[in-house]
Amino acid sequence: MVENRPVLTGIEAVFIDLDDTLWDFTASSAVALRHVYDTYCIERWSGAYDVFRDLYKAKNKELWDLYHYGKIEKTFLVEERFRFPLLKIGYDGGDIDRFAADINTEYLRYLALQPNIVDGAIELLEFIRSRYGRVGVLSNGFKGTQQQKLISGGLDKYVDLLVLSDEVGVTKPLPGIFKYATNTWNVEPGKTLMIGDNYDADVCGAHNAGWRTIYFNRKSTDFATPAADATVDRLIDIVGLLK
């Protein structure tokens, strides 16, 4: 399905989100979360994996929403997202802050090693490079982790510039990170395209910065997307919008 079908013209640079747009974060996170649950024997307190998983996912989403808008620091996010579910399940195994930090470190390590990519990611990257000569990735993820994800997914060879909030010091959807990207490539905002699965961070953020936007509605959620120049639920459909 493609909504708002007009071909996007005048584009000179394309940036793409990484997690759940190119690299399958959802699938990879499920694997990594189960890995740390088993490795650290968390069943001793939770009684069931589903309980721990649901507590973690809800808290992690809450924290990332705050982090996107610069309301919390990265250090608090990575410390709290495992500490909170451990508290809720009644962890009593000693220093909870240290235990949560160890889990987080292993989770990120194992997560980034997963090779899962979203259907059509390679084809899209190959097309963009052939059409525009370069590809940028714009992500709110953490430096070492995001770089390894690109390598694990075989995506690194297609990416010419990796712009990370972790390095820039500004997160999507705030305008500073988009301005940094266009300044780095010396391209006008109105000639720059952002493709992403997060409507708020990727699409609204880029739109407010004067960019063109394509919303990758991977879950086929039914809601209005006025900030998107086009909406697709398959990456391969983007090729037809950029010819």
N, C-alpha and C positions, 0 to 999 in steps of 0.2 A: 504494500500500500504506500502510495506517495500522495501527500497532501500539498496543496499550493505548488502546482506543477511547473511554473515558469522556469526556464533555464536561467541559471545565475551567470550573468556576464560581467566582465570588468574585474574579475578576481585575479589577483597577482600572487597571493600567498594563502596557504591553507594550514590551519592548526587544528589538531584533533586531540580530544581528551583520550586518556589512556584506559583507566579502569572502567570496565563494562562498556567501553566503546570499541577499543581495539583488543585489549587483553581481558580475558574473562575473569574478572575479579570475583563474581558471585560463586562460580564453580571452584575456583582456587581457594577462596576463603573457607568454603565448607570443608575442603580437604585439610587445610592447615589448622582449622579450629578443632577438628576431630583428632588430628595428630597431637596437639598439645594437651587435649583432654586425656588421651590415653597415656602419653609420655609422662605426664605429671600426676597420673592416678587421681584425677579430680573426682572420679566417681565415689571416692571415700566420703565426700561431703554432699555431693549433689544428688546421688541416688539414681539419676537418669541424665543421660547426655542432653536430651531435649530441653531439660530445665536450664542447664547451664548455657546452652546455645542461645536460647531465646532471651535470657537475661543479658548476655553479652551483646547480641545483635541490637536489641533495643537501646542499650546504653551507648554502644558505639555510634549508632545513627544520631542520637541526641548530641553526643560530643562533637561529631563531625559537622553537624549543622551549626554549632556554636563556633567551631574552628574556622569554617568557611567565612564567617563574618568577623573574624579577628577578636572574638569575645573570650576565647581561652587560648592559652599557649599550647604548642605541640607537646611539651613535657607533661602537662596536665592530662592531655588526651591519652597519651600512651600509658600513663600511670593509672589513670582512673578506669579505663575501659575493661581491664581485667580485675582490678581491685574491687570494683562495685559488685560484679556477680559473685566473687569469692565471699564477700561479706554477706550477701543475700542467701547463700547456700550454707552458711555457718562454718566457714573455714576456721580451723583452730590449730593450724600446724606451725605456728611460729610467726616470724616477721612477715606480715601480709604484704607490705610494700615491696620487699625484696622478692617474694614469691611471685607477685604479680609482674614485676619487672622482668624476671627470668622467663616467665611465660610469654610476655610480649616480645622479648628478643627472639625466642625460638619461633614464635608464630610468624613474625616478619621474615625471618630467615627461610623458613619452610615455604611460606606463601610465595615468596619471590622466585622460588625454584620451579614453580609449576609452569608447564608449557601451554596451558589452555589459552586459546585466542578465540575471539568472536568470529562467527562465520562471515566470510567476505572481507576480513581485515587485510589480508595480503593483497587481494585483488584491488581493493580500494587504494592502498598505499602505492602499489605499482602504477595505477592509473594517474594518481595525483603527481607522482614524480615525473611521469612521462608528459603530463599536461603542463605542469607548472615548474618543473625542474628541481623542486625541493619540497620537503614535508617537515612541518613542525609539530611537536607534541606539547600540549599545555596542560599541566596537571597540578593538583593540590597535594599529591603524594610526597613521600619522603625520598630524599636524594638516592641513597644507596639502594633502597628497595625498588624504586621505579626504574632505575638503570638496569637492575638485574631482571626485572619483569620483561623488559624489552629483549634482553638477551635470551631468556628462557623461552619466550614465545617466538623467537626467530624474527623479531620485528626491528631490531636495532639497525640492521643494514639498510633499512628504508627511511630512517629518521635522520634529518640533517641538523635539527635544533631541538633540544629538550629544555623547555622552560618550566621550572618547578617553583612553586610557592615557597618551598623549603629554602631555596637559594635567593629568590627575589625578596622575600620578606613580606609579601602581600599575597593573599589568597583570592581565588575566584569566589564570588562574583565581583569583588572590588575592582575598580577600574585600573588601579596601578599595575597589576600584572599584565593586563591587555596592552597598556601603553608601553610597558617594558618590551613585550614581544614585537610590536610594530616598530618601535625604535631600533631594536636589535637588527631587524631585517630591513630597515629603512623603507617601509611600505606604509601607505596611507590606510587608516582604519577602514574607510569605505571600500577598499580594494582587498580587504582581508576577510577570510571566511573561517568561522569556528564551527566544528562538528562535535557534538557531545550528547551524552545520554542523560545528563542532569540538567533539567530545564532551568532551574534557578541559577546554579553556578555557571554552567556552560553557555546556555542560550541567552538568558536574561542579562547575565554579566557582560557577554560579548556585545549584545544588542545595545546596551546602555553605553558601551564604549565606542559605538559607531560602526561596529563590524557587521558583516553579513553573517547569517546563522542557518545551520541545518540541525534540527532536533532529531536525534536518533531515538525514537520511541520504541526501544527494544521490547518492552513489556506490553506494547499495544494498549497503553492506558488511554482512556477516553476523556480528554479534557482539552480546553482551548489552549492554543499555543500562539498567541498574537505576536510574540517577540521572535518567532522563527520565520525565516523566509521560505522554508520548506520543512516538512516533517516526513520522515521515512521510518519504517520498521525493519528494513533490511539495509545493511551497508552497501550492498551492490547496487541498490536503487540510486545511490548518490551519483554514480557514474553518469547516468542519464541526465542528471540535473546540471552537470558541469561541462557538457560537450558544447 
